[in-house]
Amino acid sequence: MKFKLLLLFSIFFISCYNIATLSIASTENVDFNAKYKNIGLVEGSQRIPWIFFFPLRNPRNIDRAIELTLNENNINYLTNLRIDESFVHFYLFGYTTITVKGAGWRKIEPKFDPLTGEPL
């Protein structure tokens, strides 16, 4: 009985933990003199496959996970974000997921009157 239980735990393994908590993050230049609108809580993730405990890409690429979150939600930067990592392994294959959650901010584009060129 103990051997079967040990075999079950060796075939299937899951872990999840917090990598970082940041106040503000972006992978592009942000003009803080412009006006931005809070669009609420956004979430994005990056998945990295594994084969026999060897990753097929860099497993700790937090910049790529933040960049994917910004692009998926069409935002300029994130505030009060939390970055978590979870690891699932099924005997020979598995994957790591880096999840980014935070408040998204989108730049407000100024609108102009087409006849006069004045800002509205």
Jmol script that loads the backbone (N, CA, C; Angstrom):
load data "model"
ATOM      1  N   MET A   1       0.826  -1.195   0.000  1.00  0.00           N
ATOM      2  CA  MET A   1       0.000   0.000   0.000  1.00  0.00           C
ATOM      3  C   MET A   1       0.870   1.258   0.000  1.00  0.00           C
ATOM      4  N   LYS A   2       1.918   1.273   0.810  1.00  0.00           N
ATOM      5  CA  LYS A   2       2.787   2.435   0.872  1.00  0.00           C
ATOM      6  C   LYS A   2       3.523   2.647  -0.444  1.00  0.00           C
ATOM      7  N   PHE A   3       3.878   1.554  -1.115  1.00  0.00           N
ATOM      8  CA  PHE A   3       4.568   1.669  -2.395  1.00  0.00           C
ATOM      9  C   PHE A   3       3.665   2.294  -3.458  1.00  0.00           C
ATOM     10  N   LYS A   4       2.379   1.916  -3.475  1.00  0.00           N
ATOM     11  CA  LYS A   4       1.431   2.484  -4.441  1.00  0.00           C
ATOM     12  C   LYS A   4       1.227   3.976  -4.192  1.00  0.00           C
ATOM     13  N   LEU A   5       1.148   4.359  -2.936  1.00  0.00           N
ATOM     14  CA  LEU A   5       0.996   5.769  -2.592  1.00  0.00           C
ATOM     15  C   LEU A   5       2.237   6.569  -2.986  1.00  0.00           C
ATOM     16  N   LEU A   6       3.405   6.013  -2.753  1.00  0.00           N
ATOM     17  CA  LEU A   6       4.651   6.671  -3.150  1.00  0.00           C
ATOM     18  C   LEU A   6       4.742   6.791  -4.672  1.00  0.00           C
ATOM     19  N   LEU A   7       4.339   5.768  -5.388  1.00  0.00           N
ATOM     20  CA  LEU A   7       4.339   5.793  -6.845  1.00  0.00           C
ATOM     21  C   LEU A   7       3.376   6.859  -7.369  1.00  0.00           C
ATOM     22  N   LEU A   8       2.214   6.988  -6.758  1.00  0.00           N
ATOM     23  CA  LEU A   8       1.242   8.001  -7.162  1.00  0.00           C
ATOM     24  C   LEU A   8       1.802   9.407  -6.985  1.00  0.00           C
ATOM     25  N   PHE A   9       2.467   9.678  -5.864  1.00  0.00           N
ATOM     26  CA  PHE A   9       3.050  11.002  -5.632  1.00  0.00           C
ATOM     27  C   PHE A   9       4.247  11.281  -6.544  1.00  0.00           C
ATOM     28  N   SER A  10       4.962  10.261  -6.960  1.00  0.00           N
ATOM     29  CA  SER A  10       6.095  10.476  -7.852  1.00  0.00           C
ATOM     30  C   SER A  10       5.645  10.714  -9.288  1.00  0.00           C
ATOM     31  N   ILE A  11       4.470  10.249  -9.660  1.00  0.00           N
ATOM     32  CA  ILE A  11       3.961  10.443 -11.017  1.00  0.00           C
ATOM     33  C   ILE A  11       3.312  11.814 -11.169  1.00  0.00           C
ATOM     34  N   PHE A  12       2.659  12.307 -10.163  1.00  0.00           N
ATOM     35  CA  PHE A  12       1.903  13.545 -10.256  1.00  0.00           C
ATOM     36  C   PHE A  12       2.370  14.513  -9.171  1.00  0.00           C
ATOM     37  N   PHE A  13       2.881  15.678  -9.573  1.00  0.00           N
ATOM     38  CA  PHE A  13       3.429  16.636  -8.620  1.00  0.00           C
ATOM     39  C   PHE A  13       2.928  18.035  -8.973  1.00  0.00           C
ATOM     40  N   ILE A  14       2.425  18.775  -7.971  1.00  0.00           N
ATOM     41  CA  ILE A  14       1.920  20.134  -8.174  1.00  0.00           C
ATOM     42  C   ILE A  14       2.503  21.038  -7.090  1.00  0.00           C
ATOM     43  N   SER A  15       2.931  22.234  -7.496  1.00  0.00           N
ATOM     44  CA  SER A  15       3.349  23.242  -6.520  1.00  0.00           C
ATOM     45  C   SER A  15       2.954  24.613  -7.034  1.00  0.00           C
ATOM     46  N   CYS A  16       2.741  25.555  -6.121  1.00  0.00           N
ATOM     47  CA  CYS A  16       2.366  26.916  -6.483  1.00  0.00           C
ATOM     48  C   CYS A  16       2.911  27.854  -5.414  1.00  0.00           C
ATOM     49  N   TYR A  17       3.546  28.948  -5.852  1.00  0.00           N
ATOM     50  CA  TYR A  17       4.056  29.914  -4.890  1.00  0.00           C
ATOM     51  C   TYR A  17       4.202  31.285  -5.532  1.00  0.00           C
ATOM     52  N   ASN A  18       4.349  32.302  -4.686  1.00  0.00           N
ATOM     53  CA  ASN A  18       4.470  33.688  -5.123  1.00  0.00           C
ATOM     54  C   ASN A  18       5.929  33.970  -5.459  1.00  0.00           C
ATOM     55  N   ILE A  19       6.166  34.522  -6.658  1.00  0.00           N
ATOM     56  CA  ILE A  19       7.521  34.899  -7.069  1.00  0.00           C
ATOM     57  C   ILE A  19       7.813  36.329  -6.649  1.00  0.00           C
ATOM     58  N   ALA A  20       6.858  37.240  -6.946  1.00  0.00           N
ATOM     59  CA  ALA A  20       7.118  38.658  -6.687  1.00  0.00           C
ATOM     60  C   ALA A  20       5.814  39.409  -6.483  1.00  0.00           C
ATOM     61  N   THR A  21       5.908  40.522  -5.765  1.00  0.00           N
ATOM     62  CA  THR A  21       4.825  41.489  -5.612  1.00  0.00           C
ATOM     63  C   THR A  21       5.428  42.847  -5.935  1.00  0.00           C
ATOM     64  N   LEU A  22       4.905  43.503  -6.973  1.00  0.00           N
ATOM     65  CA  LEU A  22       5.473  44.757  -7.452  1.00  0.00           C
ATOM     66  C   LEU A  22       4.454  45.885  -7.387  1.00  0.00           C
ATOM     67  N   SER A  23       4.935  47.116  -7.212  1.00  0.00           N
ATOM     68  CA  SER A  23       4.051  48.282  -7.193  1.00  0.00           C
ATOM     69  C   SER A  23       3.656  48.705  -8.596  1.00  0.00           C
ATOM     70  N   ILE A  24       4.613  48.697  -9.529  1.00  0.00           N
ATOM     71  CA  ILE A  24       4.345  49.111 -10.903  1.00  0.00           C
ATOM     72  C   ILE A  24       5.268  48.330 -11.830  1.00  0.00           C
ATOM     73  N   ALA A  25       4.764  47.994 -13.025  1.00  0.00           N
ATOM     74  CA  ALA A  25       5.585  47.254 -13.983  1.00  0.00           C
ATOM     75  C   ALA A  25       5.103  47.518 -15.400  1.00  0.00           C
ATOM     76  N   SER A  26       6.073  47.594 -16.306  1.00  0.00           N
ATOM     77  CA  SER A  26       5.797  47.720 -17.731  1.00  0.00           C
ATOM     78  C   SER A  26       7.045  47.280 -18.477  1.00  0.00           C
ATOM     79  N   THR A  27       6.881  46.837 -19.711  1.00  0.00           N
ATOM     80  CA  THR A  27       8.028  46.453 -20.524  1.00  0.00           C
ATOM     81  C   THR A  27       8.269  47.460 -21.638  1.00  0.00           C
ATOM     82  N   GLU A  28       7.580  48.578 -21.603  1.00  0.00           N
ATOM     83  CA  GLU A  28       7.747  49.638 -22.599  1.00  0.00           C
ATOM     84  C   GLU A  28       7.888  50.979 -21.886  1.00  0.00           C
ATOM     85  N   ASN A  29       8.300  52.005 -22.621  1.00  0.00           N
ATOM     86  CA  ASN A  29       8.404  53.338 -22.032  1.00  0.00           C
ATOM     87  C   ASN A  29       7.011  53.899 -21.770  1.00  0.00           C
ATOM     88  N   VAL A  30       6.830  54.480 -20.579  1.00  0.00           N
ATOM     89  CA  VAL A  30       5.532  55.025 -20.185  1.00  0.00           C
ATOM     90  C   VAL A  30       5.698  56.516 -19.914  1.00  0.00           C
ATOM     91  N   ASP A  31       4.854  57.333 -20.557  1.00  0.00           N
ATOM     92  CA  ASP A  31       4.853  58.781 -20.347  1.00  0.00           C
ATOM     93  C   ASP A  31       3.873  59.089 -19.216  1.00  0.00           C
ATOM     94  N   PHE A  32       4.389  59.373 -18.022  1.00  0.00           N
ATOM     95  CA  PHE A  32       3.518  59.619 -16.875  1.00  0.00           C
ATOM     96  C   PHE A  32       2.910  61.018 -16.879  1.00  0.00           C
ATOM     97  N   ASN A  33       3.282  61.857 -17.841  1.00  0.00           N
ATOM     98  CA  ASN A  33       2.625  63.158 -17.985  1.00  0.00           C
ATOM     99  C   ASN A  33       1.288  63.032 -18.707  1.00  0.00           C
ATOM    100  N   ALA A  34       1.074  61.933 -19.415  1.00  0.00           N
ATOM    101  CA  ALA A  34      -0.187  61.695 -20.114  1.00  0.00           C
ATOM    102  C   ALA A  34      -1.241  61.202 -19.118  1.00  0.00           C
ATOM    103  N   LYS A  35      -2.487  61.183 -19.569  1.00  0.00           N
ATOM    104  CA  LYS A  35      -3.584  60.699 -18.721  1.00  0.00           C
ATOM    105  C   LYS A  35      -3.857  59.236 -19.030  1.00  0.00           C
ATOM    106  N   TYR A  36      -4.109  58.474 -17.954  1.00  0.00           N
ATOM    107  CA  TYR A  36      -4.375  57.049 -18.075  1.00  0.00           C
ATOM    108  C   TYR A  36      -5.680  56.712 -17.368  1.00  0.00           C
ATOM    109  N   LYS A  37      -6.318  55.652 -17.849  1.00  0.00           N
ATOM    110  CA  LYS A  37      -7.587  55.191 -17.277  1.00  0.00           C
ATOM    111  C   LYS A  37      -7.377  53.796 -16.688  1.00  0.00           C
ATOM    112  N   ASN A  38      -7.848  53.594 -15.465  1.00  0.00           N
ATOM    113  CA  ASN A  38      -7.783  52.289 -14.811  1.00  0.00           C
ATOM    114  C   ASN A  38      -8.877  51.410 -15.404  1.00  0.00           C
ATOM    115  N   ILE A  39      -8.500  50.290 -16.010  1.00  0.00           N
ATOM    116  CA  ILE A  39      -9.502  49.402 -16.613  1.00  0.00           C
ATOM    117  C   ILE A  39      -9.863  48.238 -15.699  1.00  0.00           C
ATOM    118  N   GLY A  40      -9.302  48.220 -14.507  1.00  0.00           N
ATOM    119  CA  GLY A  40      -9.655  47.185 -13.539  1.00  0.00           C
ATOM    120  C   GLY A  40      -8.607  46.093 -13.451  1.00  0.00           C
ATOM    121  N   LEU A  41      -8.965  45.019 -12.778  1.00  0.00           N
ATOM    122  CA  LEU A  41      -8.056  43.905 -12.545  1.00  0.00           C
ATOM    123  C   LEU A  41      -7.895  43.092 -13.823  1.00  0.00           C
ATOM    124  N   VAL A  42      -6.652  42.853 -14.222  1.00  0.00           N
ATOM    125  CA  VAL A  42      -6.364  42.046 -15.401  1.00  0.00           C
ATOM    126  C   VAL A  42      -5.459  40.885 -15.006  1.00  0.00           C
ATOM    127  N   GLU A  43      -5.460  39.862 -15.844  1.00  0.00           N
ATOM    128  CA  GLU A  43      -4.657  38.680 -15.570  1.00  0.00           C
ATOM    129  C   GLU A  43      -4.104  38.141 -16.875  1.00  0.00           C
ATOM    130  N   GLY A  44      -2.897  37.665 -16.828  1.00  0.00           N
ATOM    131  CA  GLY A  44      -2.266  37.039 -17.976  1.00  0.00           C
ATOM    132  C   GLY A  44      -1.299  35.977 -17.496  1.00  0.00           C
ATOM    133  N   SER A  45      -0.901  35.100 -18.412  1.00  0.00           N
ATOM    134  CA  SER A  45       0.002  34.030 -18.001  1.00  0.00           C
ATOM    135  C   SER A  45       0.888  33.589 -19.156  1.00  0.00           C
ATOM    136  N   GLN A  46       1.950  32.909 -18.778  1.00  0.00           N
ATOM    137  CA  GLN A  46       2.880  32.307 -19.722  1.00  0.00           C
ATOM    138  C   GLN A  46       3.108  30.875 -19.284  1.00  0.00           C
ATOM    139  N   ARG A  47       3.034  29.941 -20.228  1.00  0.00           N
ATOM    140  CA  ARG A  47       3.218  28.527 -19.905  1.00  0.00           C
ATOM    141  C   ARG A  47       4.507  28.018 -20.556  1.00  0.00           C
ATOM    142  N   ILE A  48       5.325  27.338 -19.771  1.00  0.00           N
ATOM    143  CA  ILE A  48       6.588  26.785 -20.245  1.00  0.00           C
ATOM    144  C   ILE A  48       6.536  25.263 -20.101  1.00  0.00           C
ATOM    145  N   PRO A  49       6.634  24.518 -21.205  1.00  0.00           N
ATOM    146  CA  PRO A  49       6.595  23.049 -21.112  1.00  0.00           C
ATOM    147  C   PRO A  49       7.920  22.472 -20.612  1.00  0.00           C
ATOM    148  N   TRP A  50       7.830  21.309 -19.976  1.00  0.00           N
ATOM    149  CA  TRP A  50       8.990  20.592 -19.450  1.00  0.00           C
ATOM    150  C   TRP A  50       8.969  19.162 -19.982  1.00  0.00           C
ATOM    151  N   ILE A  51      10.157  18.596 -20.185  1.00  0.00           N
ATOM    152  CA  ILE A  51      10.290  17.181 -20.500  1.00  0.00           C
ATOM    153  C   ILE A  51      11.324  16.612 -19.537  1.00  0.00           C
ATOM    154  N   PHE A  52      10.902  15.709 -18.706  1.00  0.00           N
ATOM    155  CA  PHE A  52      11.751  15.042 -17.717  1.00  0.00           C
ATOM    156  C   PHE A  52      12.587  16.034 -16.912  1.00  0.00           C
ATOM    157  N   PHE A  53      11.932  16.995 -16.305  1.00  0.00           N
ATOM    158  CA  PHE A  53      12.518  18.021 -15.436  1.00  0.00           C
ATOM    159  C   PHE A  53      13.462  18.996 -16.145  1.00  0.00           C
ATOM    160  N   PHE A  54      13.417  19.068 -17.479  1.00  0.00           N
ATOM    161  CA  PHE A  54      14.206  20.036 -18.240  1.00  0.00           C
ATOM    162  C   PHE A  54      13.265  20.970 -18.983  1.00  0.00           C
ATOM    163  N   PRO A  55      13.341  22.287 -18.731  1.00  0.00           N
ATOM    164  CA  PRO A  55      12.442  23.224 -19.416  1.00  0.00           C
ATOM    165  C   PRO A  55      12.834  23.400 -20.881  1.00  0.00           C
ATOM    166  N   LEU A  56      11.829  23.637 -21.734  1.00  0.00           N
ATOM    167  CA  LEU A  56      12.088  23.882 -23.147  1.00  0.00           C
ATOM    168  C   LEU A  56      12.367  25.352 -23.426  1.00  0.00           C
ATOM    169  N   ARG A  57      12.111  26.233 -22.461  1.00  0.00           N
ATOM    170  CA  ARG A  57      12.442  27.664 -22.538  1.00  0.00           C
ATOM    171  C   ARG A  57      12.923  28.100 -21.164  1.00  0.00           C
ATOM    172  N   ASN A  58      13.306  29.368 -21.055  1.00  0.00           N
ATOM    173  CA  ASN A  58      13.745  29.916 -19.774  1.00  0.00           C
ATOM    174  C   ASN A  58      12.557  29.938 -18.804  1.00  0.00           C
ATOM    175  N   PRO A  59      12.590  29.176 -17.710  1.00  0.00           N
ATOM    176  CA  PRO A  59      11.423  29.082 -16.831  1.00  0.00           C
ATOM    177  C   PRO A  59      11.174  30.311 -15.965  1.00  0.00           C
ATOM    178  N   ARG A  60      12.143  31.182 -15.773  1.00  0.00           N
ATOM    179  CA  ARG A  60      11.965  32.341 -14.900  1.00  0.00           C
ATOM    180  C   ARG A  60      11.948  33.644 -15.675  1.00  0.00           C
ATOM    181  N   ASN A  61      11.308  33.672 -16.826  1.00  0.00           N
ATOM    182  CA  ASN A  61      11.257  34.881 -17.634  1.00  0.00           C
ATOM    183  C   ASN A  61      10.014  35.682 -17.252  1.00  0.00           C
ATOM    184  N   ILE A  62      10.114  36.462 -16.176  1.00  0.00           N
ATOM    185  CA  ILE A  62       8.998  37.258 -15.681  1.00  0.00           C
ATOM    186  C   ILE A  62       8.656  38.378 -16.657  1.00  0.00           C
ATOM    187  N   ASP A  63       9.686  38.939 -17.321  1.00  0.00           N
ATOM    188  CA  ASP A  63       9.442  40.013 -18.297  1.00  0.00           C
ATOM    189  C   ASP A  63       8.502  39.558 -19.405  1.00  0.00           C
ATOM    190  N   ARG A  64       8.688  38.345 -19.881  1.00  0.00           N
ATOM    191  CA  ARG A  64       7.834  37.827 -20.963  1.00  0.00           C
ATOM    192  C   ARG A  64       6.394  37.663 -20.477  1.00  0.00           C
ATOM    193  N   ALA A  65       6.194  37.220 -19.260  1.00  0.00           N
ATOM    194  CA  ALA A  65       4.843  37.069 -18.714  1.00  0.00           C
ATOM    195  C   ALA A  65       4.162  38.431 -18.570  1.00  0.00           C
ATOM    196  N   ILE A  66       4.896  39.456 -18.129  1.00  0.00           N
ATOM    197  CA  ILE A  66       4.329  40.806 -18.016  1.00  0.00           C
ATOM    198  C   ILE A  66       3.999  41.356 -19.400  1.00  0.00           C
ATOM    199  N   GLU A  67       4.901  41.142 -20.360  1.00  0.00           N
ATOM    200  CA  GLU A  67       4.674  41.628 -21.723  1.00  0.00           C
ATOM    201  C   GLU A  67       3.442  40.969 -22.353  1.00  0.00           C
ATOM    202  N   LEU A  68       3.264  39.679 -22.152  1.00  0.00           N
ATOM    203  CA  LEU A  68       2.078  38.993 -22.671  1.00  0.00           C
ATOM    204  C   LEU A  68       0.800  39.535 -22.039  1.00  0.00           C
ATOM    205  N   THR A  69       0.838  39.827 -20.739  1.00  0.00           N
ATOM    206  CA  THR A  69      -0.331  40.390 -20.052  1.00  0.00           C
ATOM    207  C   THR A  69      -0.671  41.766 -20.611  1.00  0.00           C
ATOM    208  N   LEU A  70       0.340  42.607 -20.822  1.00  0.00           N
ATOM    209  CA  LEU A  70       0.104  43.943 -21.389  1.00  0.00           C
ATOM    210  C   LEU A  70      -0.489  43.855 -22.790  1.00  0.00           C
ATOM    211  N   ASN A  71       0.051  42.972 -23.621  1.00  0.00           N
ATOM    212  CA  ASN A  71      -0.431  42.855 -25.005  1.00  0.00           C
ATOM    213  C   ASN A  71      -1.817  42.227 -25.099  1.00  0.00           C
ATOM    214  N   GLU A  72      -2.093  41.211 -24.291  1.00  0.00           N
ATOM    215  CA  GLU A  72      -3.401  40.554 -24.327  1.00  0.00           C
ATOM    216  C   GLU A  72      -4.528  41.501 -23.918  1.00  0.00           C
ATOM    217  N   ASN A  73      -4.251  42.400 -22.974  1.00  0.00           N
ATOM    218  CA  ASN A  73      -5.285  43.294 -22.447  1.00  0.00           C
ATOM    219  C   ASN A  73      -5.212  44.701 -23.026  1.00  0.00           C
ATOM    220  N   ASN A  74      -4.267  44.943 -23.946  1.00  0.00           N
ATOM    221  CA  ASN A  74      -4.114  46.246 -24.603  1.00  0.00           C
ATOM    222  C   ASN A  74      -3.982  47.376 -23.579  1.00  0.00           C
ATOM    223  N   ILE A  75      -3.010  47.222 -22.670  1.00  0.00           N
ATOM    224  CA  ILE A  75      -2.767  48.221 -21.633  1.00  0.00           C
ATOM    225  C   ILE A  75      -1.308  48.675 -21.700  1.00  0.00           C
ATOM    226  N   ASN A  76      -1.012  49.793 -21.021  1.00  0.00           N
ATOM    227  CA  ASN A  76       0.336  50.355 -21.051  1.00  0.00           C
ATOM    228  C   ASN A  76       1.194  49.945 -19.858  1.00  0.00           C
ATOM    229  N   TYR A  77       0.589  49.834 -18.675  1.00  0.00           N
ATOM    230  CA  TYR A  77       1.343  49.397 -17.501  1.00  0.00           C
ATOM    231  C   TYR A  77       0.405  48.794 -16.466  1.00  0.00           C
ATOM    232  N   LEU A  78       1.000  48.128 -15.487  1.00  0.00           N
ATOM    233  CA  LEU A  78       0.266  47.472 -14.401  1.00  0.00           C
ATOM    234  C   LEU A  78       0.706  48.055 -13.068  1.00  0.00           C
ATOM    235  N   THR A  79      -0.229  48.143 -12.131  1.00  0.00           N
ATOM    236  CA  THR A  79       0.104  48.548 -10.766  1.00  0.00           C
ATOM    237  C   THR A  79      -0.404  47.479  -9.802  1.00  0.00           C
ATOM    238  N   ASN A  80       0.201  47.441  -8.620  1.00  0.00           N
ATOM    239  CA  ASN A  80      -0.176  46.496  -7.559  1.00  0.00           C
ATOM    240  C   ASN A  80      -0.295  45.071  -8.093  1.00  0.00           C
ATOM    241  N   LEU A  81       0.768  44.611  -8.744  1.00  0.00           N
ATOM    242  CA  LEU A  81       0.684  43.297  -9.358  1.00  0.00           C
ATOM    243  C   LEU A  81       1.341  42.228  -8.512  1.00  0.00           C
ATOM    244  N   ARG A  82       0.852  41.024  -8.730  1.00  0.00           N
ATOM    245  CA  ARG A  82       1.339  39.842  -8.035  1.00  0.00           C
ATOM    246  C   ARG A  82       1.706  38.816  -9.099  1.00  0.00           C
ATOM    247  N   ILE A  83       2.884  38.228  -8.961  1.00  0.00           N
ATOM    248  CA  ILE A  83       3.352  37.240  -9.926  1.00  0.00           C
ATOM    249  C   ILE A  83       3.493  35.905  -9.197  1.00  0.00           C
ATOM    250  N   ASP A  84       2.743  34.913  -9.671  1.00  0.00           N
ATOM    251  CA  ASP A  84       2.751  33.577  -9.080  1.00  0.00           C
ATOM    252  C   ASP A  84       3.290  32.574 -10.093  1.00  0.00           C
ATOM    253  N   GLU A  85       3.878  31.511  -9.571  1.00  0.00           N
ATOM    254  CA  GLU A  85       4.369  30.436 -10.421  1.00  0.00           C
ATOM    255  C   GLU A  85       3.782  29.123  -9.932  1.00  0.00           C
ATOM    256  N   SER A  86       3.270  28.331 -10.854  1.00  0.00           N
ATOM    257  CA  SER A  86       2.773  27.003 -10.504  1.00  0.00           C
ATOM    258  C   SER A  86       3.463  25.977 -11.391  1.00  0.00           C
ATOM    259  N   PHE A  87       3.716  24.831 -10.817  1.00  0.00           N
ATOM    260  CA  PHE A  87       4.433  23.769 -11.512  1.00  0.00           C
ATOM    261  C   PHE A  87       3.609  22.494 -11.414  1.00  0.00           C
ATOM    262  N   VAL A  88       3.325  21.874 -12.562  1.00  0.00           N
ATOM    263  CA  VAL A  88       2.587  20.612 -12.613  1.00  0.00           C
ATOM    264  C   VAL A  88       3.451  19.625 -13.376  1.00  0.00           C
ATOM    265  N   HIS A  89       3.656  18.456 -12.810  1.00  0.00           N
ATOM    266  CA  HIS A  89       4.489  17.466 -13.465  1.00  0.00           C
ATOM    267  C   HIS A  89       3.767  16.121 -13.488  1.00  0.00           C
ATOM    268  N   PHE A  90       3.645  15.551 -14.687  1.00  0.00           N
ATOM    269  CA  PHE A  90       3.049  14.232 -14.887  1.00  0.00           C
ATOM    270  C   PHE A  90       4.145  13.280 -15.362  1.00  0.00           C
ATOM    271  N   TYR A  91       4.764  12.596 -14.490  1.00  0.00           N
ATOM    272  CA  TYR A  91       5.802  11.610 -14.751  1.00  0.00           C
ATOM    273  C   TYR A  91       6.915  12.142 -15.667  1.00  0.00           C
ATOM    274  N   LEU A  92       6.791  12.089 -16.988  1.00  0.00           N
ATOM    275  CA  LEU A  92       7.846  12.557 -17.888  1.00  0.00           C
ATOM    276  C   LEU A  92       7.629  13.977 -18.401  1.00  0.00           C
ATOM    277  N   PHE A  93       6.395  14.445 -18.405  1.00  0.00           N
ATOM    278  CA  PHE A  93       6.076  15.749 -18.961  1.00  0.00           C
ATOM    279  C   PHE A  93       5.436  16.642 -17.908  1.00  0.00           C
ATOM    280  N   GLY A  94       5.576  17.949 -18.100  1.00  0.00           N
ATOM    281  CA  GLY A  94       4.961  18.887 -17.180  1.00  0.00           C
ATOM    282  C   GLY A  94       5.026  20.284 -17.752  1.00  0.00           C
ATOM    283  N   TYR A  95       4.575  21.235 -16.974  1.00  0.00           N
ATOM    284  CA  TYR A  95       4.636  22.627 -17.400  1.00  0.00           C
ATOM    285  C   TYR A  95       4.677  23.542 -16.184  1.00  0.00           C
ATOM    286  N   THR A  96       5.257  24.722 -16.411  1.00  0.00           N
ATOM    287  CA  THR A  96       5.281  25.784 -15.425  1.00  0.00           C
ATOM    288  C   THR A  96       4.431  26.921 -15.966  1.00  0.00           C
ATOM    289  N   THR A  97       3.579  27.489 -15.134  1.00  0.00           N
ATOM    290  CA  THR A  97       2.755  28.619 -15.533  1.00  0.00           C
ATOM    291  C   THR A  97       3.101  29.806 -14.646  1.00  0.00           C
ATOM    292  N   ILE A  98       3.478  30.920 -15.275  1.00  0.00           N
ATOM    293  CA  ILE A  98       3.732  32.166 -14.551  1.00  0.00           C
ATOM    294  C   ILE A  98       2.507  33.048 -14.768  1.00  0.00           C
ATOM    295  N   THR A  99       1.804  33.379 -13.692  1.00  0.00           N
ATOM    296  CA  THR A  99       0.569  34.161 -13.756  1.00  0.00           C
ATOM    297  C   THR A  99       0.813  35.552 -13.199  1.00  0.00           C
ATOM    298  N   VAL A 100       0.350  36.567 -13.949  1.00  0.00           N
ATOM    299  CA  VAL A 100       0.496  37.965 -13.549  1.00  0.00           C
ATOM    300  C   VAL A 100      -0.904  38.540 -13.340  1.00  0.00           C
ATOM    301  N   LYS A 101      -1.155  39.115 -12.152  1.00  0.00           N
ATOM    302  CA  LYS A 101      -2.442  39.750 -11.841  1.00  0.00           C
ATOM    303  C   LYS A 101      -2.173  41.153 -11.327  1.00  0.00           C
ATOM    304  N   GLY A 102      -2.955  42.125 -11.804  1.00  0.00           N
ATOM    305  CA  GLY A 102      -2.778  43.486 -11.327  1.00  0.00           C
ATOM    306  C   GLY A 102      -3.780  44.430 -11.949  1.00  0.00           C
ATOM    307  N   ALA A 103      -3.732  45.690 -11.521  1.00  0.00           N
ATOM    308  CA  ALA A 103      -4.615  46.726 -12.072  1.00  0.00           C
ATOM    309  C   ALA A 103      -3.995  47.253 -13.354  1.00  0.00           C
ATOM    310  N   GLY A 104      -4.767  47.203 -14.442  1.00  0.00           N
ATOM    311  CA  GLY A 104      -4.274  47.639 -15.744  1.00  0.00           C
ATOM    312  C   GLY A 104      -4.611  49.095 -16.030  1.00  0.00           C
ATOM    313  N   TRP A 105      -3.695  49.792 -16.684  1.00  0.00           N
ATOM    314  CA  TRP A 105      -3.862  51.203 -17.023  1.00  0.00           C
ATOM    315  C   TRP A 105      -3.665  51.391 -18.516  1.00  0.00           C
ATOM    316  N   ARG A 106      -4.641  52.046 -19.163  1.00  0.00           N
ATOM    317  CA  ARG A 106      -4.603  52.318 -20.594  1.00  0.00           C
ATOM    318  C   ARG A 106      -4.543  53.821 -20.830  1.00  0.00           C
ATOM    319  N   LYS A 107      -3.722  54.243 -21.775  1.00  0.00           N
ATOM    320  CA  LYS A 107      -3.553  55.655 -22.090  1.00  0.00           C
ATOM    321  C   LYS A 107      -4.811  56.191 -22.754  1.00  0.00           C
ATOM    322  N   ILE A 108      -5.256  57.375 -22.299  1.00  0.00           N
ATOM    323  CA  ILE A 108      -6.416  58.048 -22.881  1.00  0.00           C
ATOM    324  C   ILE A 108      -5.915  58.897 -24.039  1.00  0.00           C
ATOM    325  N   GLU A 109      -6.355  58.563 -25.227  1.00  0.00           N
ATOM    326  CA  GLU A 109      -5.950  59.313 -26.415  1.00  0.00           C
ATOM    327  C   GLU A 109      -6.790  60.583 -26.500  1.00  0.00           C
ATOM    328  N   PRO A 110      -6.154  61.749 -26.655  1.00  0.00           N
ATOM    329  CA  PRO A 110      -6.924  63.001 -26.770  1.00  0.00           C
ATOM    330  C   PRO A 110      -7.697  63.038 -28.084  1.00  0.00           C
ATOM    331  N   LYS A 111      -8.911  63.591 -28.015  1.00  0.00           N
ATOM    332  CA  LYS A 111      -9.754  63.715 -29.211  1.00  0.00           C
ATOM    333  C   LYS A 111      -9.784  65.172 -29.636  1.00  0.00           C
ATOM    334  N   PHE A 112      -9.737  65.370 -30.947  1.00  0.00           N
ATOM    335  CA  PHE A 112      -9.705  66.718 -31.500  1.00  0.00           C
ATOM    336  C   PHE A 112     -10.911  66.952 -32.396  1.00  0.00           C
ATOM    337  N   ASP A 113     -11.368  68.214 -32.442  1.00  0.00           N
ATOM    338  CA  ASP A 113     -12.430  68.614 -33.343  1.00  0.00           C
ATOM    339  C   ASP A 113     -11.879  68.617 -34.774  1.00  0.00           C
ATOM    340  N   PRO A 114     -12.499  67.875 -35.710  1.00  0.00           N
ATOM    341  CA  PRO A 114     -11.947  67.794 -37.053  1.00  0.00           C
ATOM    342  C   PRO A 114     -11.976  69.135 -37.827  1.00  0.00           C
ATOM    343  N   LEU A 115     -12.880  70.027 -37.454  1.00  0.00           N
ATOM    344  CA  LEU A 115     -12.975  71.297 -38.169  1.00  0.00           C
ATOM    345  C   LEU A 115     -11.956  72.324 -37.682  1.00  0.00           C
ATOM    346  N   THR A 116     -11.771  72.408 -36.372  1.00  0.00           N
ATOM    347  CA  THR A 116     -10.891  73.431 -35.816  1.00  0.00           C
ATOM    348  C   THR A 116      -9.536  72.884 -35.362  1.00  0.00           C
ATOM    349  N   GLY A 117      -9.439  71.599 -35.096  1.00  0.00           N
ATOM    350  CA  GLY A 117      -8.203  71.026 -34.595  1.00  0.00           C
ATOM    351  C   GLY A 117      -8.002  71.228 -33.112  1.00  0.00           C
ATOM    352  N   GLU A 118      -8.994  71.804 -32.423  1.00  0.00           N
ATOM    353  CA  GLU A 118      -8.913  72.047 -30.988  1.00  0.00           C
ATOM    354  C   GLU A 118      -9.244  70.760 -30.223  1.00  0.00           C
ATOM    355  N   PRO A 119      -8.620  70.568 -29.073  1.00  0.00           N
ATOM    356  CA  PRO A 119      -8.974  69.396 -28.249  1.00  0.00           C
ATOM    357  C   PRO A 119     -10.394  69.512 -27.716  1.00  0.00           C
ATOM    358  N   LEU A 120     -11.077  68.381 -27.647  1.00  0.00           N
ATOM    359  CA  LEU A 120     -12.459  68.355 -27.119  1.00  0.00           C
ATOM    360  C   LEU A 120     -12.451  68.181 -25.619  1.00  0.00           C
TER     361      LEU A 120
END
end "model"
wireframe off; spacefill off
backbone 0.3
color backbone group
